[in-house]
């Protein structure tokens, strides 16, 4: 299939999983990226694409909600993929916990906004040395009120602002 036709075809949000599987072997990496990003792409196709030689394809696979857990586990072994794996709500908790200790603050921030992260890990990340990680904890809708209260007193304004924007933050009484 010609690349322009494939890219046009991929704009169809109702594209079948079978057609997406066929397109997943296209020589054009941009076609494979679009397949990896498409919501109708099957778990089986995503598992195949998780082994693609193009990093951008693997990044889209790592963040896709249909990516199988075993593919996420394999992708998590690649430090260049950790940021995307850490943000996927289907990533196993043991991998998220490992990522929460990663030296890269972007990976830790990705864990902190993940809706599947355990409260205990959020409680640890709220004390992270990096302000972006603490702000990410403040943005997570599952962050306990006690942690939000602690972060509301953070020395860094962007962290305090993130707390204010969290819908679970207790309304302050009018003064």
N, C-alpha and C positions, 0 to 999 in steps of 0.2 A: 504494500500500500504506500502511495506517495506520502511523504512527510507532511505536506500541507493538508492533505485530506485527513490524515490521522489526527493532526492537531485540531482541525475543524470538528471532526467527529467527537473528540474528547470534550468539547464544549457542551455536549448534550448531557444534562444531569440525569437523564433516564437511560443512559447507555447500559447495556446488559453486562453482567459479570463475565459472560463468555467472550464478548467482544473485547472487554478490557483485558482479559487473559491473553487473547491473540495479540493485542497491541503491546503487551508487556515485553514482548521479544523484539520490538522494533529497534533498529540500529541507532535511531536518533535518541540520545539521552533525554532530550526535552519531552519526547513522547512518553518515555518511561517515567519521568518525573510526574507528568500529568496523570498517568495511570496510578502511580503511587499515591497521589493526592485525591483521586476520585473517590467519592463516598460509596460507590457501588462496587469497588474493587473487592474481590473475595479474599478471605483469609489465606487461601491456598496461593493465590497470585501474589499477595503481599509477602508470604514466606519465600517465594522464589525471588522476588525483587529485593528482599533483605540481603541477598548475596550479590547484588549488582555491583559492578566495578566503579560506578559513578557515585561519589559521596552524596551528592544532592538527592539522588533517588533513595538512598538508604536513610537520609534524614527525614524525608516524607513518609517512608515506611515506619520509621521509629515513632513518629507522632500520630500515625493513623490509628483510629479507634478499633479497627478490625484486625490489627496485626496480632498474630498468635503470640502467646506468652513465651513460647520457646524461641521464637524469632527475636522478641525483645530481649530475652536473656542473652542470646548470642550477640546481638548488636551492642549490648551493654559492656561487652568485653573490649570494644573499640572506644578508646578515650574520646575520639572525635565525634562519637555518636551519643555520648552520655547525656548531654544537655537535652536532646530530644527524647531519649528514653526516659529520663527523669521526669519529664512533663506529662508523659502518657499515663492516664488514670488506670490503665490496665497493667502497668508494670508491677510485678510482684513486690510486696512490701520489703522482702529481704534485699532486693536490688535498690529500692528507694532508700532504705536505711544506709546501705553502703554509699550511695550517691550523696547522702546528707553529710558525709564526712569527706567528700572529695575536696582536693586542694583548690579547684576552680570554683570561684564564688558564683559564676553563672550556672553551674550544675546545681549547687546548693540552692540557689534562688529558684531554679526550675522545680526542684523537689518541694520547696516551701509553698509554691502555689498549686501543687498537685492536689486535687480534691481527695485522693485516696491515701494521703499520708496520714500516719497515726498521730494522734494528739501528742503523745509523748515525744515524738520527733519534732513536732512544731515547738514544743516547750523548750527543747534543746536549741533549735535553730533561732529562737527569739533572742538568744544571747550571743549570736554569731558576731564576730569582729567586724563583718562587712555590713554596712548600712543597707545595701540593696537586698541582702538576704533577710535582714530584719523587716524591711518594708514588704518583701514578698510574704513573709509570715503574716504580717498585718493585713494583707489583701485576701488571705485564704479564708473562705467562709466557714471553715471548720475550726478555726483558731478559737480556743476557749476564751471566755470573757476575762478571766484572770490574766491571761497572757496579753490580751489586748490592753487591759488596764496598765500592765507593766510597760508595754510598748508606747502607750500614750505619754509616758514620762521620758521617752528616749531623748538623748541629747541632740539628735539629728531631726531637723524639721520634716524632711521627706518621709521619715518613718512615722512621725506623729500625724502627718497628713494622710498617710495610708490607713492609719487606725481610724481617723475621722470618716473616711470614705467607706469603711467596712460597715455594711448594714446591721451587723450584730453588735456594734458599739453601743453601749448604754448612752441614752440621751442625757446630756448634762442639764441639771436644773437651771432655769434662768436666774441670773444674778441681778 
